Amino acid sequence: MNYTAFLILILIVAVALILIVMVQNPKGGGLSSSFGGGAQALGGVQNTNNFLDRTTWTLAIAMFALILLANFAIPRDGEKDFKLDKTLDGVESTAPKTTNTTNDTLK
């Protein structure tokens, strides 16, 4: 899988996570309570809250895993040509040359 596919999946999971969190309300007065008729037919508000909690945790774990996996898919061009030991060849210092005069004055 390439990096662009990981980014698209991360964005989809992020939007889904935002929507699921927006639906929740710990006091029971959020958007989930406005669907009370359908939710009670499915087993009541408590089951709806359990579903939303589990979905939130699942999406959060999925996003964490996708972000970690996307790190391995980052294109790294020229990785084989990268050598630190030869980066300073031919570079001259521009710092002024100083002489050690402090030792002469202390004698």
Backbone as XML, in Angstrom:
<?xml version="1.0"?>
<chain id="A" units="angstrom">
  <residue number="1" name="MET">
    <atom name="N" x="0.842" y="-1.178" z="0.000"/>
    <atom name="CA" x="0.000" y="0.000" z="0.000"/>
    <atom name="C" x="0.882" y="1.235" z="0.000"/>
  </residue>
  <residue number="2" name="ASN">
    <atom name="N" x="0.501" y="2.208" z="-0.785"/>
    <atom name="CA" x="1.345" y="3.393" z="-0.818"/>
    <atom name="C" x="0.860" y="4.442" z="0.174"/>
  </residue>
  <residue number="3" name="TYR">
    <atom name="N" x="1.621" y="5.480" z="0.282"/>
    <atom name="CA" x="1.392" y="6.501" z="1.302"/>
    <atom name="C" x="0.071" y="7.240" z="1.091"/>
  </residue>
  <residue number="4" name="THR">
    <atom name="N" x="-0.298" y="7.486" z="-0.165"/>
    <atom name="CA" x="-1.545" y="8.196" z="-0.455"/>
    <atom name="C" x="-2.751" y="7.399" z="0.022"/>
  </residue>
  <residue number="5" name="ALA">
    <atom name="N" x="-2.712" y="6.091" z="-0.146"/>
    <atom name="CA" x="-3.819" y="5.253" z="0.317"/>
    <atom name="C" x="-3.937" y="5.314" z="1.835"/>
  </residue>
  <residue number="6" name="PHE">
    <atom name="N" x="-2.814" y="5.326" z="2.531"/>
    <atom name="CA" x="-2.850" y="5.451" z="3.991"/>
    <atom name="C" x="-3.445" y="6.798" z="4.404"/>
  </residue>
  <residue number="7" name="LEU">
    <atom name="N" x="-3.074" y="7.859" z="3.707"/>
    <atom name="CA" x="-3.617" y="9.174" z="4.044"/>
    <atom name="C" x="-5.130" y="9.220" z="3.842"/>
  </residue>
  <residue number="8" name="ILE">
    <atom name="N" x="-5.615" y="8.625" z="2.774"/>
    <atom name="CA" x="-7.057" y="8.600" z="2.521"/>
    <atom name="C" x="-7.773" y="7.810" z="3.609"/>
  </residue>
  <residue number="9" name="LEU">
    <atom name="N" x="-7.220" y="6.657" z="3.988"/>
    <atom name="CA" x="-7.824" y="5.858" z="5.055"/>
    <atom name="C" x="-7.813" y="6.603" z="6.390"/>
  </residue>
  <residue number="10" name="ILE">
    <atom name="N" x="-6.737" y="7.306" z="6.676"/>
    <atom name="CA" x="-6.651" y="8.068" z="7.926"/>
    <atom name="C" x="-7.698" y="9.174" z="7.938"/>
  </residue>
  <residue number="11" name="LEU">
    <atom name="N" x="-7.892" y="9.843" z="6.814"/>
    <atom name="CA" x="-8.906" y="10.895" z="6.743"/>
    <atom name="C" x="-10.313" y="10.338" z="6.911"/>
  </residue>
  <residue number="12" name="ILE">
    <atom name="N" x="-10.595" y="9.187" z="6.308"/>
    <atom name="CA" x="-11.918" y="8.567" z="6.449"/>
    <atom name="C" x="-12.174" y="8.185" z="7.902"/>
  </residue>
  <residue number="13" name="VAL">
    <atom name="N" x="-11.183" y="7.572" z="8.543"/>
    <atom name="CA" x="-11.329" y="7.182" z="9.949"/>
    <atom name="C" x="-11.473" y="8.416" z="10.829"/>
  </residue>
  <residue number="14" name="ALA">
    <atom name="N" x="-10.748" y="9.489" z="10.520"/>
    <atom name="CA" x="-10.828" y="10.708" z="11.320"/>
    <atom name="C" x="-12.226" y="11.332" z="11.234"/>
  </residue>
  <residue number="15" name="VAL">
    <atom name="N" x="-12.779" y="11.386" z="10.033"/>
    <atom name="CA" x="-14.124" y="11.950" z="9.874"/>
    <atom name="C" x="-15.150" y="11.076" z="10.590"/>
  </residue>
  <residue number="16" name="ALA">
    <atom name="N" x="-15.029" y="9.761" z="10.460"/>
    <atom name="CA" x="-15.951" y="8.853" z="11.151"/>
    <atom name="C" x="-15.833" y="9.007" z="12.660"/>
  </residue>
  <residue number="17" name="LEU">
    <atom name="N" x="-14.617" y="9.160" z="13.159"/>
    <atom name="CA" x="-14.402" y="9.336" z="14.596"/>
    <atom name="C" x="-15.021" y="10.642" z="15.085"/>
  </residue>
  <residue number="18" name="ILE">
    <atom name="N" x="-14.876" y="11.701" z="14.299"/>
    <atom name="CA" x="-15.481" y="12.979" z="14.668"/>
    <atom name="C" x="-16.999" y="12.850" z="14.735"/>
  </residue>
  <residue number="19" name="LEU">
    <atom name="N" x="-17.582" y="12.195" z="13.745"/>
    <atom name="CA" x="-19.042" y="12.036" z="13.727"/>
    <atom name="C" x="-19.531" y="11.198" z="14.901"/>
  </residue>
  <residue number="20" name="ILE">
    <atom name="N" x="-18.828" y="10.115" z="15.212"/>
    <atom name="CA" x="-19.240" y="9.260" z="16.335"/>
    <atom name="C" x="-19.130" y="10.014" z="17.659"/>
  </residue>
  <residue number="21" name="VAL">
    <atom name="N" x="-18.081" y="10.788" z="17.831"/>
    <atom name="CA" x="-17.920" y="11.542" z="19.078"/>
    <atom name="C" x="-18.976" y="12.641" z="19.179"/>
  </residue>
  <residue number="22" name="MET">
    <atom name="N" x="-19.317" y="13.254" z="18.060"/>
    <atom name="CA" x="-20.343" y="14.305" z="18.083"/>
    <atom name="C" x="-21.724" y="13.748" z="18.439"/>
  </residue>
  <residue number="23" name="VAL">
    <atom name="N" x="-21.997" y="12.510" z="18.096"/>
    <atom name="CA" x="-23.293" y="11.900" z="18.389"/>
    <atom name="C" x="-23.418" y="11.597" z="19.876"/>
  </residue>
  <residue number="24" name="GLN">
    <atom name="N" x="-22.315" y="11.329" z="20.530"/>
    <atom name="CA" x="-22.355" y="10.939" z="21.942"/>
    <atom name="C" x="-22.597" y="12.143" z="22.846"/>
  </residue>
  <residue number="25" name="ASN">
    <atom name="N" x="-23.237" y="11.854" z="23.966"/>
    <atom name="CA" x="-23.380" y="12.841" z="25.034"/>
    <atom name="C" x="-23.463" y="12.066" z="26.343"/>
  </residue>
  <residue number="26" name="PRO">
    <atom name="N" x="-22.560" y="12.296" z="27.267"/>
    <atom name="CA" x="-22.568" y="11.504" z="28.502"/>
    <atom name="C" x="-23.818" y="11.716" z="29.356"/>
  </residue>
  <residue number="27" name="LYS">
    <atom name="N" x="-24.531" y="12.822" z="29.184"/>
    <atom name="CA" x="-25.738" y="13.084" z="29.963"/>
    <atom name="C" x="-26.972" y="12.451" z="29.330"/>
  </residue>
  <residue number="28" name="GLY">
    <atom name="N" x="-26.875" y="11.943" z="28.140"/>
    <atom name="CA" x="-28.015" y="11.311" z="27.485"/>
    <atom name="C" x="-28.881" y="12.278" z="26.707"/>
  </residue>
  <residue number="29" name="GLY">
    <atom name="N" x="-28.453" y="13.507" z="26.499"/>
    <atom name="CA" x="-29.264" y="14.469" z="25.799"/>
    <atom name="C" x="-28.716" y="14.856" z="24.443"/>
  </residue>
  <residue number="30" name="GLY">
    <atom name="N" x="-27.801" y="14.073" z="23.900"/>
    <atom name="CA" x="-27.186" y="14.415" z="22.628"/>
    <atom name="C" x="-28.013" y="13.944" z="21.450"/>
  </residue>
  <residue number="31" name="LEU">
    <atom name="N" x="-27.374" y="13.815" z="20.314"/>
    <atom name="CA" x="-28.071" y="13.371" z="19.113"/>
    <atom name="C" x="-28.573" y="11.941" z="19.246"/>
  </residue>
  <residue number="32" name="SER">
    <atom name="N" x="-27.921" y="11.135" z="20.076"/>
    <atom name="CA" x="-28.351" y="9.745" z="20.226"/>
    <atom name="C" x="-29.728" y="9.661" z="20.866"/>
  </residue>
  <residue number="33" name="SER">
    <atom name="N" x="-30.107" y="10.639" z="21.691"/>
    <atom name="CA" x="-31.419" y="10.600" z="22.321"/>
    <atom name="C" x="-32.515" y="11.007" z="21.345"/>
  </residue>
  <residue number="34" name="SER">
    <atom name="N" x="-32.180" y="11.752" z="20.291"/>
    <atom name="CA" x="-33.208" y="12.115" z="19.328"/>
    <atom name="C" x="-33.606" y="10.937" z="18.455"/>
  </residue>
  <residue number="35" name="PHE">
    <atom name="N" x="-32.807" y="9.891" z="18.426"/>
    <atom name="CA" x="-33.164" y="8.674" z="17.712"/>
    <atom name="C" x="-33.715" y="7.638" z="18.687"/>
  </residue>
  <residue number="36" name="GLY">
    <atom name="N" x="-34.396" y="8.091" z="19.717"/>
    <atom name="CA" x="-34.871" y="7.216" z="20.783"/>
    <atom name="C" x="-35.803" y="6.124" z="20.315"/>
  </residue>
  <residue number="37" name="GLY">
    <atom name="N" x="-36.711" y="6.410" z="19.375"/>
    <atom name="CA" x="-37.651" y="5.389" z="18.920"/>
    <atom name="C" x="-36.945" y="4.223" z="18.261"/>
  </residue>
  <residue number="38" name="GLY">
    <atom name="N" x="-35.984" y="4.523" z="17.377"/>
    <atom name="CA" x="-35.245" y="3.451" z="16.709"/>
    <atom name="C" x="-34.268" y="2.764" z="17.636"/>
  </residue>
  <residue number="39" name="ALA">
    <atom name="N" x="-33.695" y="3.515" z="18.548"/>
    <atom name="CA" x="-32.708" y="2.938" z="19.455"/>
    <atom name="C" x="-33.366" y="2.003" z="20.459"/>
  </residue>
  <residue number="40" name="GLN">
    <atom name="N" x="-34.572" y="2.327" z="20.912"/>
    <atom name="CA" x="-35.236" y="1.458" z="21.880"/>
    <atom name="C" x="-35.706" y="0.181" z="21.221"/>
  </residue>
  <residue number="41" name="ALA">
    <atom name="N" x="-35.990" y="0.246" z="19.943"/>
    <atom name="CA" x="-36.358" y="-0.972" z="19.233"/>
    <atom name="C" x="-35.148" y="-1.897" z="19.114"/>
  </residue>
  <residue number="42" name="LEU">
    <atom name="N" x="-33.959" y="-1.326" z="19.158"/>
    <atom name="CA" x="-32.744" y="-2.128" z="19.063"/>
    <atom name="C" x="-32.270" y="-2.620" z="20.426"/>
  </residue>
  <residue number="43" name="GLY">
    <atom name="N" x="-32.920" y="-2.223" z="21.501"/>
    <atom name="CA" x="-32.511" y="-2.701" z="22.809"/>
    <atom name="C" x="-32.337" y="-1.609" z="23.824"/>
  </residue>
  <residue number="44" name="GLY">
    <atom name="N" x="-32.698" y="-0.380" z="23.506"/>
    <atom name="CA" x="-32.636" y="0.690" z="24.483"/>
    <atom name="C" x="-31.441" y="1.585" z="24.301"/>
  </residue>
  <residue number="45" name="VAL">
    <atom name="N" x="-31.426" y="2.656" z="25.094"/>
    <atom name="CA" x="-30.370" y="3.656" z="24.998"/>
    <atom name="C" x="-29.045" y="3.110" z="25.515"/>
  </residue>
  <residue number="46" name="GLN">
    <atom name="N" x="-29.074" y="2.232" z="26.506"/>
    <atom name="CA" x="-27.841" y="1.689" z="27.075"/>
    <atom name="C" x="-27.056" y="0.918" z="26.011"/>
  </residue>
  <residue number="47" name="ASN">
    <atom name="N" x="-27.743" y="0.134" z="25.202"/>
    <atom name="CA" x="-27.050" y="-0.611" z="24.145"/>
    <atom name="C" x="-26.501" y="0.336" z="23.080"/>
  </residue>
  <residue number="48" name="THR">
    <atom name="N" x="-27.228" y="1.427" z="22.827"/>
    <atom name="CA" x="-26.739" y="2.418" z="21.867"/>
    <atom name="C" x="-25.469" y="3.075" z="22.386"/>
  </residue>
  <residue number="49" name="ASN">
    <atom name="N" x="-25.438" y="3.401" z="23.679"/>
    <atom name="CA" x="-24.234" y="4.000" z="24.260"/>
    <atom name="C" x="-23.065" y="3.024" z="24.240"/>
  </residue>
  <residue number="50" name="ASN">
    <atom name="N" x="-23.317" y="1.751" z="24.501"/>
    <atom name="CA" x="-22.246" y="0.747" z="24.431"/>
    <atom name="C" x="-21.707" y="0.640" z="23.008"/>
  </residue>
  <residue number="51" name="PHE">
    <atom name="N" x="-22.611" y="0.663" z="22.028"/>
    <atom name="CA" x="-22.182" y="0.593" z="20.632"/>
    <atom name="C" x="-21.326" y="1.801" z="20.271"/>
  </residue>
  <residue number="52" name="LEU">
    <atom name="N" x="-21.748" y="2.991" z="20.693"/>
    <atom name="CA" x="-20.988" y="4.200" z="20.380"/>
    <atom name="C" x="-19.637" y="4.204" z="21.083"/>
  </residue>
  <residue number="53" name="ASP">
    <atom name="N" x="-19.591" y="3.738" z="22.311"/>
    <atom name="CA" x="-18.315" y="3.655" z="23.030"/>
    <atom name="C" x="-17.355" y="2.693" z="22.346"/>
  </residue>
  <residue number="54" name="ARG">
    <atom name="N" x="-17.851" y="1.530" z="21.998"/>
    <atom name="CA" x="-16.982" y="0.537" z="21.331"/>
    <atom name="C" x="-16.536" y="1.016" z="19.958"/>
  </residue>
  <residue number="55" name="THR">
    <atom name="N" x="-17.436" y="1.687" z="19.244"/>
    <atom name="CA" x="-17.072" y="2.209" z="17.934"/>
    <atom name="C" x="-16.009" y="3.300" z="18.062"/>
  </residue>
  <residue number="56" name="THR">
    <atom name="N" x="-16.129" y="4.143" z="19.074"/>
    <atom name="CA" x="-15.133" y="5.195" z="19.302"/>
    <atom name="C" x="-13.762" y="4.594" z="19.570"/>
  </residue>
  <residue number="57" name="TRP">
    <atom name="N" x="-13.707" y="3.614" z="20.451"/>
    <atom name="CA" x="-12.423" y="2.968" z="20.764"/>
    <atom name="C" x="-11.854" y="2.244" z="19.553"/>
  </residue>
  <residue number="58" name="THR">
    <atom name="N" x="-12.705" y="1.581" z="18.793"/>
    <atom name="CA" x="-12.236" y="0.860" z="17.609"/>
    <atom name="C" x="-11.667" y="1.818" z="16.576"/>
  </residue>
  <residue number="59" name="LEU">
    <atom name="N" x="-12.356" y="2.921" z="16.336"/>
    <atom name="CA" x="-11.857" y="3.899" z="15.366"/>
    <atom name="C" x="-10.575" y="4.570" z="15.860"/>
  </residue>
  <residue number="60" name="ALA">
    <atom name="N" x="-10.472" y="4.830" z="17.157"/>
    <atom name="CA" x="-9.257" y="5.443" z="17.696"/>
    <atom name="C" x="-8.058" y="4.500" z="17.549"/>
  </residue>
  <residue number="61" name="ILE">
    <atom name="N" x="-8.266" y="3.234" z="17.832"/>
    <atom name="CA" x="-7.177" y="2.251" z="17.685"/>
    <atom name="C" x="-6.815" y="2.084" z="16.221"/>
  </residue>
  <residue number="62" name="ALA">
    <atom name="N" x="-7.823" y="2.078" z="15.343"/>
    <atom name="CA" x="-7.558" y="1.959" z="13.904"/>
    <atom name="C" x="-6.764" y="3.158" z="13.399"/>
  </residue>
  <residue number="63" name="MET">
    <atom name="N" x="-7.094" y="4.356" z="13.874"/>
    <atom name="CA" x="-6.355" y="5.537" z="13.445"/>
    <atom name="C" x="-4.912" y="5.486" z="13.933"/>
  </residue>
  <residue number="64" name="PHE">
    <atom name="N" x="-4.711" y="5.078" z="15.176"/>
    <atom name="CA" x="-3.353" y="4.950" z="15.718"/>
    <atom name="C" x="-2.536" y="3.959" z="14.894"/>
  </residue>
  <residue number="65" name="ALA">
    <atom name="N" x="-3.132" y="2.816" z="14.568"/>
    <atom name="CA" x="-2.429" y="1.800" z="13.779"/>
    <atom name="C" x="-2.130" y="2.300" z="12.366"/>
  </residue>
  <residue number="66" name="LEU">
    <atom name="N" x="-3.079" y="2.994" z="11.750"/>
    <atom name="CA" x="-2.855" y="3.510" z="10.397"/>
    <atom name="C" x="-1.751" y="4.561" z="10.376"/>
  </residue>
  <residue number="67" name="ILE">
    <atom name="N" x="-1.702" y="5.393" z="11.392"/>
    <atom name="CA" x="-0.654" y="6.414" z="11.447"/>
    <atom name="C" x="0.721" y="5.762" z="11.602"/>
  </residue>
  <residue number="68" name="LEU">
    <atom name="N" x="0.798" y="4.741" z="12.444"/>
    <atom name="CA" x="2.080" y="4.039" z="12.598"/>
    <atom name="C" x="2.486" y="3.314" z="11.319"/>
  </residue>
  <residue number="69" name="LEU">
    <atom name="N" x="1.531" y="2.683" z="10.661"/>
    <atom name="CA" x="1.842" y="1.970" z="9.419"/>
    <atom name="C" x="2.185" y="2.926" z="8.286"/>
  </residue>
  <residue number="70" name="ALA">
    <atom name="N" x="1.585" y="4.113" z="8.292"/>
    <atom name="CA" x="1.879" y="5.087" z="7.239"/>
    <atom name="C" x="3.334" y="5.537" z="7.291"/>
  </residue>
  <residue number="71" name="ASN">
    <atom name="N" x="3.942" y="5.470" z="8.451"/>
    <atom name="CA" x="5.349" y="5.837" z="8.587"/>
    <atom name="C" x="6.242" y="4.953" z="7.710"/>
  </residue>
  <residue number="72" name="PHE">
    <atom name="N" x="5.878" y="3.696" z="7.579"/>
    <atom name="CA" x="6.688" y="2.781" z="6.766"/>
    <atom name="C" x="6.429" y="2.951" z="5.279"/>
  </residue>
  <residue number="73" name="ALA">
    <atom name="N" x="5.349" y="3.623" z="4.913"/>
    <atom name="CA" x="5.012" y="3.802" z="3.503"/>
    <atom name="C" x="5.491" y="5.135" z="2.946"/>
  </residue>
  <residue number="74" name="ILE">
    <atom name="N" x="6.131" y="5.961" z="3.765"/>
    <atom name="CA" x="6.612" y="7.259" z="3.292"/>
    <atom name="C" x="7.692" y="7.029" z="2.243"/>
  </residue>
  <residue number="75" name="PRO">
    <atom name="N" x="7.544" y="7.659" z="1.072"/>
    <atom name="CA" x="8.584" y="7.476" z="0.045"/>
    <atom name="C" x="9.880" y="8.163" z="0.456"/>
  </residue>
  <residue number="76" name="ARG">
    <atom name="N" x="10.933" y="7.425" z="0.396"/>
    <atom name="CA" x="12.246" y="7.953" z="0.767"/>
    <atom name="C" x="13.183" y="7.781" z="-0.424"/>
  </residue>
  <residue number="77" name="ASP">
    <atom name="N" x="13.162" y="8.759" z="-1.326"/>
    <atom name="CA" x="13.999" y="8.694" z="-2.520"/>
    <atom name="C" x="15.448" y="8.974" z="-2.168"/>
  </residue>
  <residue number="78" name="GLY">
    <atom name="N" x="16.350" y="8.235" z="-2.786"/>
    <atom name="CA" x="17.766" y="8.445" z="-2.565"/>
    <atom name="C" x="18.257" y="7.945" z="-1.231"/>
  </residue>
  <residue number="79" name="GLU">
    <atom name="N" x="17.560" y="7.020" z="-0.651"/>
    <atom name="CA" x="17.952" y="6.527" z="0.674"/>
    <atom name="C" x="19.281" y="5.783" z="0.630"/>
  </residue>
  <residue number="80" name="LYS">
    <atom name="N" x="19.570" y="5.120" z="-0.477"/>
    <atom name="CA" x="20.797" y="4.335" z="-0.565"/>
    <atom name="C" x="22.031" y="5.205" z="-0.776"/>
  </residue>
  <residue number="81" name="ASP">
    <atom name="N" x="21.853" y="6.430" z="-1.291"/>
    <atom name="CA" x="22.976" y="7.312" z="-1.553"/>
    <atom name="C" x="23.330" y="8.182" z="-0.350"/>
  </residue>
  <residue number="82" name="PHE">
    <atom name="N" x="22.632" y="8.050" z="0.726"/>
    <atom name="CA" x="22.802" y="8.931" z="1.880"/>
    <atom name="C" x="23.917" y="8.414" z="2.776"/>
  </residue>
  <residue number="83" name="LYS">
    <atom name="N" x="24.998" y="9.213" z="2.877"/>
    <atom name="CA" x="26.114" y="8.846" z="3.740"/>
    <atom name="C" x="26.564" y="10.085" z="4.491"/>
  </residue>
  <residue number="84" name="LEU">
    <atom name="N" x="26.587" y="9.999" z="5.799"/>
    <atom name="CA" x="26.971" y="11.151" z="6.608"/>
    <atom name="C" x="28.473" y="11.401" z="6.627"/>
  </residue>
  <residue number="85" name="ASP">
    <atom name="N" x="29.263" y="10.377" z="6.418"/>
    <atom name="CA" x="30.695" y="10.547" z="6.560"/>
    <atom name="C" x="31.308" y="11.369" z="5.436"/>
  </residue>
  <residue number="86" name="LYS">
    <atom name="N" x="30.611" y="11.568" z="4.316"/>
    <atom name="CA" x="31.185" y="12.319" z="3.205"/>
    <atom name="C" x="30.446" y="13.633" z="2.954"/>
  </residue>
  <residue number="87" name="THR">
    <atom name="N" x="29.677" y="14.102" z="3.891"/>
    <atom name="CA" x="28.914" y="15.326" z="3.654"/>
    <atom name="C" x="29.753" y="16.584" z="3.828"/>
  </residue>
  <residue number="88" name="LEU">
    <atom name="N" x="30.842" y="16.544" z="4.564"/>
    <atom name="CA" x="31.649" y="17.734" z="4.810"/>
    <atom name="C" x="32.940" y="17.771" z="4.004"/>
  </residue>
  <residue number="89" name="ASP">
    <atom name="N" x="33.061" y="16.906" z="3.019"/>
    <atom name="CA" x="34.267" y="16.934" z="2.177"/>
    <atom name="C" x="34.274" y="18.210" z="1.340"/>
  </residue>
  <residue number="90" name="GLY">
    <atom name="N" x="35.379" y="18.932" z="1.364"/>
    <atom name="CA" x="35.537" y="20.134" z="0.559"/>
    <atom name="C" x="34.945" y="21.383" z="1.179"/>
  </residue>
  <residue number="91" name="VAL">
    <atom name="N" x="34.485" y="21.322" z="2.404"/>
    <atom name="CA" x="33.905" y="22.482" z="3.067"/>
    <atom name="C" x="34.987" y="23.137" z="3.910"/>
  </residue>
  <residue number="92" name="GLU">
    <atom name="N" x="35.162" y="24.454" z="3.719"/>
    <atom name="CA" x="36.167" y="25.185" z="4.481"/>
    <atom name="C" x="35.487" y="25.978" z="5.586"/>
  </residue>
  <residue number="93" name="SER">
    <atom name="N" x="36.178" y="26.146" z="6.667"/>
    <atom name="CA" x="35.629" y="26.902" z="7.783"/>
    <atom name="C" x="35.747" y="28.395" z="7.505"/>
  </residue>
  <residue number="94" name="THR">
    <atom name="N" x="34.716" y="29.143" z="7.884"/>
    <atom name="CA" x="34.741" y="30.591" z="7.710"/>
    <atom name="C" x="34.997" y="31.316" z="9.025"/>
  </residue>
  <residue number="95" name="ALA">
    <atom name="N" x="35.232" y="30.569" z="10.088"/>
    <atom name="CA" x="35.494" y="31.186" z="11.390"/>
    <atom name="C" x="36.902" y="31.801" z="11.383"/>
  </residue>
  <residue number="96" name="PRO">
    <atom name="N" x="37.053" y="32.964" z="12.035"/>
    <atom name="CA" x="38.382" y="33.588" z="12.069"/>
    <atom name="C" x="39.350" y="32.753" z="12.914"/>
  </residue>
  <residue number="97" name="LYS">
    <atom name="N" x="40.583" y="32.754" z="12.491"/>
    <atom name="CA" x="41.598" y="32.018" z="13.234"/>
    <atom name="C" x="41.990" y="32.815" z="14.467"/>
  </residue>
  <residue number="98" name="THR">
    <atom name="N" x="42.005" y="32.138" z="15.595"/>
    <atom name="CA" x="42.357" y="32.806" z="16.847"/>
    <atom name="C" x="43.637" y="32.202" z="17.391"/>
  </residue>
  <residue number="99" name="THR">
    <atom name="N" x="44.346" y="33.016" z="18.126"/>
    <atom name="CA" x="45.577" y="32.532" z="18.773"/>
    <atom name="C" x="45.320" y="32.446" z="20.256"/>
  </residue>
  <residue number="100" name="ASN">
    <atom name="N" x="46.027" y="31.620" z="20.914"/>
    <atom name="CA" x="45.853" y="31.409" z="22.333"/>
    <atom name="C" x="46.710" y="32.428" z="23.088"/>
  </residue>
  <residue number="101" name="THR">
    <atom name="N" x="46.155" y="33.590" z="23.409"/>
    <atom name="CA" x="46.914" y="34.643" z="24.095"/>
    <atom name="C" x="46.700" y="34.621" z="25.589"/>
  </residue>
  <residue number="102" name="THR">
    <atom name="N" x="45.735" y="33.891" z="26.074"/>
    <atom name="CA" x="45.473" y="33.881" z="27.508"/>
    <atom name="C" x="46.590" y="33.166" z="28.280"/>
  </residue>
  <residue number="103" name="ASN">
    <atom name="N" x="47.166" y="32.144" z="27.701"/>
    <atom name="CA" x="48.243" y="31.430" z="28.382"/>
    <atom name="C" x="49.531" y="32.272" z="28.438"/>
  </residue>
  <residue number="104" name="ASP">
    <atom name="N" x="49.761" y="33.137" z="27.431"/>
    <atom name="CA" x="50.975" y="33.966" z="27.433"/>
    <atom name="C" x="50.891" y="35.066" z="28.484"/>
  </residue>
  <residue number="105" name="THR">
    <atom name="N" x="49.716" y="35.603" z="28.738"/>
    <atom name="CA" x="49.598" y="36.698" z="29.693"/>
    <atom name="C" x="49.632" y="36.199" z="31.133"/>
  </residue>
  <residue number="106" name="LEU">
    <atom name="N" x="49.308" y="34.939" z="31.364"/>
    <atom name="CA" x="49.312" y="34.416" z="32.730"/>
    <atom name="C" x="50.705" y="34.063" z="33.203"/>
  </residue>
  <residue number="107" name="LYS">
    <atom name="N" x="51.675" y="33.912" z="32.330"/>
    <atom name="CA" x="53.029" y="33.511" z="32.714"/>
    <atom name="C" x="53.793" y="34.585" z="33.338"/>
  </residue>
</chain>
